[in-house]
Amino acid sequence: MELLIEYETALHCTEIRRNRAIVEKLLSSDFHEVGKSGRSFDFKSIITMMPSEDNSRWKIHSQVYQCIVLSESVRLLIYRAAHCNQQGNYSNFCKRSSIWGLNKDQWQMKYHQATPCEASEIGENISAKQPVICL
């Protein structure tokens, strides 16, 4: 579970999101996402979009991770997240879920969904830990 959380939170970091080589290793080529807006994205659109994102005014706060084993090589990672702006205010609360599959010796995200939800109590920010990506 710890490795998948490390990979998940790495994808919250602007520096990682702008590194195409790392993103291509973390996302499966058949990746799909349903964003909190309800819009759908695929691997190609995410790879194209990530380098130009401007999220300098906020950071992702993530917490309360759970990992559910779906099979020997498939995991469902669920957690709560919110945006935190430079003043420390939280918004855009959502429940997130990601399906990770083991491809040879590399875990890759195959699916991600963010569902808007009510504001929740803010706990330890797992995304604030600096990821150490060893792929």
C-alpha positions in Angstrom: 0.0 0.0 0.0 2.8 2.4 0.8 4.3 2.2 -2.6 0.9 2.9 -4.3 0.4 5.9 -2.0 3.8 7.2 -2.9 3.0 6.9 -6.6 -0.5 8.4 -6.2 0.9 11.4 -4.2 3.7 11.8 -6.7 1.0 12.5 -9.3 -0.2 15.4 -7.1 3.2 17.2 -7.4 3.6 19.8 -10.2 7.2 18.8 -10.8 6.2 15.1 -11.4 3.2 16.0 -13.5 5.4 18.0 -15.8 7.9 15.1 -16.2 6.4 13.2 -19.1 8.7 10.2 -18.7 7.7 9.6 -15.1 4.0 10.2 -15.9 4.2 7.6 -18.7 5.6 5.1 -16.3 2.9 5.8 -13.6 -0.1 5.8 -16.0 -1.1 2.8 -18.0 -1.4 3.4 -21.8 -5.1 2.5 -21.5 -5.6 4.9 -18.6 -9.0 6.6 -18.1 -10.2 9.3 -15.7 -13.5 10.8 -14.7 -12.7 14.1 -13.1 -14.7 15.8 -10.3 -16.3 17.9 -13.1 -17.7 14.8 -14.6 -15.5 15.1 -17.7 -13.6 12.1 -19.0 -10.0 11.9 -19.9 -7.8 9.3 -21.5 -4.0 8.7 -21.4 -3.3 10.9 -24.4 -5.3 13.9 -23.1 -3.7 13.6 -19.7 -0.2 13.4 -21.1 -0.9 16.5 -23.2 -2.7 18.5 -20.4 -0.3 17.9 -17.4 2.7 20.0 -18.5 0.6 23.1 -19.1 -1.4 23.0 -15.8 -1.1 26.0 -13.6 -1.7 24.9 -10.0 0.7 27.3 -8.4 -2.1 28.9 -6.3 -3.1 25.6 -4.6 -1.8 22.2 -3.5 -3.6 18.9 -3.1 -4.2 17.8 0.5 -4.8 14.1 0.6 -5.7 11.9 3.6 -7.4 8.8 4.9 -6.0 6.3 2.4 -7.4 2.7 2.1 -6.1 0.0 -0.2 -8.4 -2.8 -1.3 -6.9 -5.9 -2.9 -9.0 -6.8 -6.0 -6.7 -9.5 -7.2 -3.0 -10.4 -6.9 -2.1 -7.7 -9.5 -4.9 -5.1 -9.0 -5.5 -2.7 -6.2 -8.1 -0.1 -5.5 -6.8 3.0 -3.7 -9.4 5.3 -2.1 -8.9 8.5 -0.2 -10.2 12.0 0.5 -8.6 15.1 -1.0 -9.1 18.9 -1.1 -7.3 21.9 -2.6 -5.5 24.1 -0.2 -4.7 27.6 -1.3 -1.7 29.8 -0.3 -3.7 31.3 2.5 -4.4 27.8 4.0 -8.1 27.7 2.9 -9.6 24.4 1.8 -12.0 23.9 -1.1 -12.9 21.3 -3.8 -13.4 18.5 -1.4 -13.7 15.1 -3.1 -13.4 11.4 -2.6 -10.9 9.9 -5.0 -10.4 6.4 -6.2 -7.7 4.9 -8.4 -7.3 1.4 -9.8 -3.6 0.3 -10.0 -2.5 -2.7 -12.0 0.8 -4.5 -11.9 2.3 -4.4 -15.4 5.4 -6.7 -15.4 7.2 -5.2 -12.3 5.7 -1.7 -12.4 2.5 -0.6 -10.8 0.5 1.7 -13.1 -2.7 3.6 -12.6 -5.4 2.3 -15.0 -8.4 4.4 -13.8 -9.0 7.4 -11.6 -12.1 9.1 -10.4 -12.8 12.2 -8.3 -16.3 12.6 -6.8 -17.2 15.9 -5.2 -18.3 15.5 -1.5 -19.0 17.5 1.6 -16.1 19.2 3.4 -14.4 16.9 5.9 -12.1 17.3 8.9 -8.6 18.1 7.8 -6.0 15.5 9.1 -2.4 14.7 8.2 -1.6 15.7 4.6 -0.1 12.6 3.0 0.5 14.6 -0.3 2.8 17.0 1.6 5.5 14.3 2.0 8.1 14.6 -0.7 7.8 11.6 -3.0 10.9 9.5 -3.6 10.2 8.0 -7.0 12.3 4.9 -7.8 10.9 3.5 -11.1 
